Amino acid sequence: MPVLGTTDQADKIDLAAQMQRVRNAGGPGPWGQLVQILRARIGIRGFNLVDYYINDFWAHGRDRSFRREYLSNGYKTRYNHALIEPKSADQTALIEDKLATEALFRQSGLPVVETRAVIGPVPDGMDLQALTSVEEVADFLLDPRNLPLFAKPRTDSFARGAASILSADPKTGELTLGDGTTCQAAVLAGEMQQTAGGYLLQTLYRCEAGLQKHAGIATPAPRICTIRTSVGVRPFYAVVRLPAATAMHDGGSKEERAWAKIDTDTGEVGHLYKLLDPVAPTRTHWCDPDRALTGTCLPHWSEAVAACVAGHDLFPAHGILGWDVFLTETGAVLNEVNANPAPIYQLAARRGLRNPEMEATYQDALKLARGRARGTA
C-alpha cells in the first residue's frame, strides 16, 4: 500500500463489519438494516449508508423525529453553499488552496502555520523553496535541518495524503514517520511528486503539553465553525477530534477514535463519543489515564475563536466556514479553513445540526444571505 494512502482506506465503510456491529448491539439483522437504509435514503433528507452507520439510526429512539434534525452528508453542500452570497464573490477556490490562504492570513496579521517548502509552483510574492523533482524532494526530507515536518496536499481535505516526518538517516535514505513506521525518502518523495495540485512541507506543530498528553502521538486541530449572522460573524459550534493511538493526524484511521463537542464560549470539552459507534458508552479520558479530558477548558481558546472570526471577515461572501486550529504552547495557530465543512458536530454531540437552537441561527444567516443576494442587506 502507498505510504500516503492509509487515510483513503480508513474512510471507507466496511459494510459487513458494520452490519455485524449493529446486530451485536441488539439492532436489526442485515435485511432489517437494509430496509431501514432504503427508507432513510428515499426520505426528504436523502440519508445514505454512511449516514446510517456513523449516526446509528437503527438504535432505539432514533426515529423519524430524531433523524429530522440531522443533516446528511449528501446535503451538506447545499446547506453550506446556500450561505454564499453574492455568488459572484465566491472565494471557494481561494479557500481550498492552503498555500494561498496561508499567505492571506499572514498578510492580515493572523497567526498561521508556516510552509517551509513547496512541491509544485509557488505563488507570486511568497519566498518559498520550490522542489521540482523527486531527487530534490528526497534531499529536502533527508536533511535533518528541515525536520520535523508535516506534509500534506495543497488542495485536498480530510487529512488525505498527510504525514508527519520526525527524523531521517541520510546514509540509508530512510525516514521515520510520526506513527513510528519507516520508509525510503525516495518512495515518499515519488508519491508526493505524483499528487495533483502539489504538496506543502510545513513546520510540525505540537499542542500545549497538557492537551498533547490527552491526544497522544498526533496533534489534534480543533474544528471551530463560524457563521455570519445579522449581528456579525460568531462561532457556531466547535469539535475536538481525538486521534487514534498510533495515527499521524486526527483524520481517518482504522483504529479507535473519539470526538467531543467544545463549548464555544469557554472552550470546555464535553463527553467523548467513539466514532463509528455513537451508541457506545461515553468516555471522559483518552490517552491520559490520570486526568479527564471531559470538563477541561482548552488553552488559548478565546484567542483561537477571535482568530477564526477575524479570518472569516476576509471572505465576506461566505456565510459559514470551518476552521482547524492548533493550540500550541505559545498560542493559537490557524491551520486550514474549509468552505464546505462536514457536519461533524452531529458525531461529537449525538445531536442533529438542525436542532431548534442551531437552526434558528442558521435561518438568521440564511435570511441575511438572501438579503445580500437581493441587494437589501
Secondary structure by P-SEA (a helix, b strand, c coil): cccccaaaaaaccaaaaaaaaaaaaccccaaaaaaaaaaaaaccccccccccccccccccccccccccccccccaaaaaaaccccccccccccccccaaaaaaaaaaaccbbbbbcccccccccccbbbbbccaaaaaaaaaccccccbbbbbccccccccbbbbcccccccccccccccbbbbaaaaaaaaaacccbbbbcccccccaaaaaaaccbbbbbbbbbbbccccccccbbbbbbcccccccccccccbbbbbbccccccccccccccccccccccccccccccccccccccaaaaaaaaaaaaaaacccccbbbbbbbbcccbbbbcccccccccccccccccccccaaaaaaaaaaaaaaaaaaaccc
